[in-house]
Amino acid sequence: MAVRDILVYPDERLKEFSKKVTELTDEIRKVIRDLTDTMDATSHSVGIAAPQIGDLHRIVAIDASKNKKCSYNHGKLVLINPEVVKWEGIMQFREGCMSVPDYTGNVNRARKVMVQYQDENFEDKVIETEDFEAVLLQHEIDHLDGILFVDRIISKRTDLFRRKKYK
């Protein structure tokens, strides 16, 4: 098990564009293991992107089933080279991120998405989803393009919130 440290904003690597995975190498398999191990090691994490652990490959891991309010989801997934190919509707969603631990904020996202990707066996797949899982996918795919949720805040004056510190 390899639990990796999460990069925290303003680390410049979080703003870089990730490169496409062209083959399933041992290096890529290790990144996938590290991503899932790191996500699983935190009880609150429902998704993680390779740039968050300092790796600039287009890989994300999600598990929307870890969110008790998410009744419709596809469970734990690894997505290589994910791309939103279709979307519809808009919804406002309050987002947070392990790489921006002190804040949450309101972001507009597509309510439904269709994403094409390769799975951990490098087989082509397509997923259609909505609501929380759709927002989760968009959030993680943004990381691959060097975009953080704070870049998409509706209004930095009224829609960015400092997390409460618990003792």
C-alpha positions as CSV (number, residue, x, y, z in Angstrom):
1,M,0.0,0.0,0.0
2,A,1.4,3.4,-1.0
3,V,-0.5,6.3,0.5
4,R,0.9,9.5,-1.0
5,D,0.9,13.1,0.3
6,I,-1.7,15.4,-1.3
7,L,-0.3,18.5,-3.0
8,V,-2.0,21.6,-1.5
9,Y,-2.7,24.9,-3.3
10,P,-0.7,27.0,-4.2
11,D,1.7,24.2,-5.3
12,E,2.3,25.1,-9.0
13,R,2.0,21.4,-10.1
14,L,-1.7,21.6,-9.4
15,K,-2.0,24.1,-12.3
16,E,-0.2,22.0,-14.9
17,F,-1.9,20.2,-17.8
18,S,-1.6,16.4,-17.5
19,K,-0.4,14.2,-20.4
20,K,-2.4,11.5,-22.1
21,V,-1.7,7.9,-21.1
22,T,-0.7,6.0,-24.3
23,E,-0.1,2.5,-22.8
24,L,-0.5,0.6,-19.6
25,T,3.0,0.4,-18.2
26,D,4.2,-0.6,-14.7
27,E,4.6,3.1,-13.9
28,I,1.0,3.7,-14.8
29,R,-0.2,0.7,-12.8
30,K,1.8,2.1,-9.8
31,V,0.1,5.5,-10.2
32,I,-3.3,3.8,-10.2
33,R,-2.5,1.8,-7.0
34,D,-1.2,4.9,-5.3
35,L,-4.3,6.9,-6.3
36,T,-6.7,4.3,-5.0
37,D,-4.7,3.6,-1.8
38,T,-4.5,7.3,-1.1
39,M,-8.2,7.8,-1.7
40,D,-9.2,4.8,0.4
41,A,-6.9,5.9,3.3
42,T,-9.1,9.0,3.8
43,S,-12.6,8.4,5.0
44,H,-13.9,11.6,3.4
45,S,-12.3,11.4,0.0
46,V,-14.6,10.4,-2.9
47,G,-12.2,11.2,-5.6
48,I,-8.6,12.0,-6.5
49,A,-6.7,12.9,-9.6
50,A,-3.1,12.0,-10.4
51,P,-1.8,15.6,-10.3
52,Q,-2.9,15.8,-6.6
53,I,-0.2,13.2,-5.8
54,G,2.4,15.0,-8.0
55,D,1.9,12.8,-11.1
56,L,1.0,14.5,-14.4
57,H,-0.9,11.6,-16.1
58,R,-4.5,11.8,-17.1
59,I,-5.8,9.4,-14.4
60,V,-8.5,9.8,-11.8
61,A,-10.1,7.5,-9.2
62,I,-13.6,8.0,-7.8
63,D,-15.9,6.3,-5.4
64,A,-19.2,8.2,-5.1
65,S,-20.6,5.4,-3.0
66,K,-18.6,6.8,-0.1
67,N,-21.0,9.7,0.0
68,K,-24.1,8.7,2.0
69,K,-26.3,11.1,0.2
70,C,-25.4,9.7,-3.2
71,S,-27.9,6.9,-4.0
72,Y,-27.1,6.6,-7.7
73,N,-23.5,5.8,-8.6
74,H,-21.2,3.4,-10.3
75,G,-19.1,2.6,-7.2
76,K,-15.3,2.6,-7.3
77,L,-13.8,3.5,-10.7
78,V,-10.4,4.2,-12.2
79,L,-10.6,6.4,-15.3
80,I,-7.7,6.8,-17.6
81,N,-7.8,9.7,-20.2
82,P,-11.4,10.6,-19.1
83,E,-13.2,13.1,-21.3
84,V,-16.7,14.6,-21.0
85,V,-18.2,14.0,-24.4
86,K,-21.8,15.1,-23.7
87,W,-23.4,17.1,-20.9
88,E,-26.8,18.6,-20.1
89,G,-28.4,20.8,-17.5
90,I,-26.7,23.1,-15.0
91,M,-26.7,22.8,-11.2
92,Q,-25.0,24.7,-8.4
93,F,-23.0,22.5,-6.1
94,R,-20.9,23.2,-3.0
95,E,-17.5,21.7,-3.6
96,G,-14.4,21.0,-1.5
97,C,-11.1,19.5,-2.3
98,M,-8.2,17.8,-0.5
99,S,-5.8,20.2,-2.3
100,V,-7.7,23.2,-1.1
101,P,-8.4,22.0,2.5
102,D,-9.4,25.3,4.1
103,Y,-12.3,26.3,1.7
104,T,-15.5,25.1,0.0
105,G,-17.4,27.0,-2.6
106,N,-20.4,27.1,-4.9
107,V,-19.6,26.0,-8.5
108,N,-21.9,25.6,-11.5
109,R,-21.6,22.1,-13.1
110,A,-23.4,20.1,-15.7
111,R,-26.2,18.0,-14.0
112,K,-25.7,15.0,-16.4
113,V,-22.5,13.9,-18.2
114,M,-21.3,11.2,-20.5
115,V,-17.6,10.5,-20.1
116,Q,-15.4,8.2,-22.3
117,Y,-12.3,6.7,-20.8
118,Q,-10.1,3.7,-20.5
119,D,-10.4,1.5,-17.4
120,E,-7.5,0.0,-15.5
121,N,-7.2,-2.8,-18.1
122,F,-7.0,0.0,-20.8
123,E,-10.3,-1.0,-22.3
124,D,-12.5,1.7,-23.8
125,K,-15.5,2.6,-21.7
126,V,-18.4,5.1,-21.5
127,I,-20.2,6.1,-18.4
128,E,-23.4,8.2,-18.1
129,T,-24.2,9.7,-14.8
130,E,-25.9,12.6,-13.0
131,D,-26.0,14.8,-9.9
132,F,-23.3,14.1,-7.3
133,E,-21.3,11.6,-9.4
134,A,-21.5,13.8,-12.4
135,V,-20.1,16.8,-10.4
136,L,-17.4,14.5,-8.9
137,L,-16.2,13.4,-12.4
138,Q,-16.1,17.0,-13.6
139,H,-14.2,18.1,-10.5
140,E,-11.6,15.4,-11.0
141,I,-11.3,15.9,-14.7
142,D,-10.7,19.6,-14.1
143,H,-7.6,18.6,-12.0
144,L,-6.1,17.0,-15.2
145,D,-6.4,20.4,-16.9
146,G,-4.8,22.3,-14.1
147,I,-8.2,23.7,-12.9
148,L,-9.2,23.8,-9.3
149,F,-12.8,24.3,-8.0
150,V,-11.7,27.8,-6.7
151,D,-11.1,28.8,-10.4
152,R,-14.8,28.1,-11.0
153,I,-16.3,29.7,-8.0
154,I,-19.5,31.6,-9.0
155,S,-18.5,34.7,-6.9
156,K,-15.4,34.9,-4.8
157,R,-17.2,37.5,-2.7
158,T,-20.3,35.5,-1.9
159,D,-19.7,31.8,-2.8
160,L,-16.3,31.0,-1.2
161,F,-16.5,29.7,2.4
162,R,-13.8,29.1,5.0
163,R,-14.1,25.6,6.5
164,K,-14.7,25.6,10.3
165,K,-11.8,24.3,12.3
166,Y,-12.7,21.6,14.7
167,K,-10.8,21.0,17.9
